[in-house]
């Protein structure tokens, strides 16, 4: 076993003698490799030596510093196997770094593709929105056209209905007199013409009447009105022309 020789002057120092670990060292010196306890004892001994001691003690401290340096130095310098391991580790590290770079590049490409996909999706959504808006505009125009045509058709149907419901001649109009005047206890409905015995003389007069007045005339004659105003007017005209 190799040993690190120590100056005899250091061995004779009181602090050396007071350390059980240093006192147990063999005369050959410090065994290599030194243990943790020996290194701690040597370090403690070096701290007790003062730089302002005499020249001999100063050299002894330098020698101890060298001994401690030797103790911390690797026992076997790195040879070819150790260098090969270092090179292999460096190569593996370079390979790992290169793989990481490829992964980062692939991730960047994926992110770029995702950005392009999102942009394309946004364009698709915008195009669909524009197409939907155009469809809604066309539908609104169609509804407007249909509504206008429907109103025209309804007006034409209403006019035709009125024309077909009008009596052909005023001579066909039958006046329904109220015999004996107003019966006792009968309250005349409001809105009747004055005098109330005067009946409407034309279909135009009935068609221009408010719906509530038409209903009162029907109720006055004992005819049950319905919900539709125009149907009530036709019923009143039919009644007055003797069709009921």
Order of alpha helices (4+ residues) and beta strands (2+ residues): beta-alpha-alpha-alpha-beta-alpha-alpha-alpha-alpha-alpha-alpha
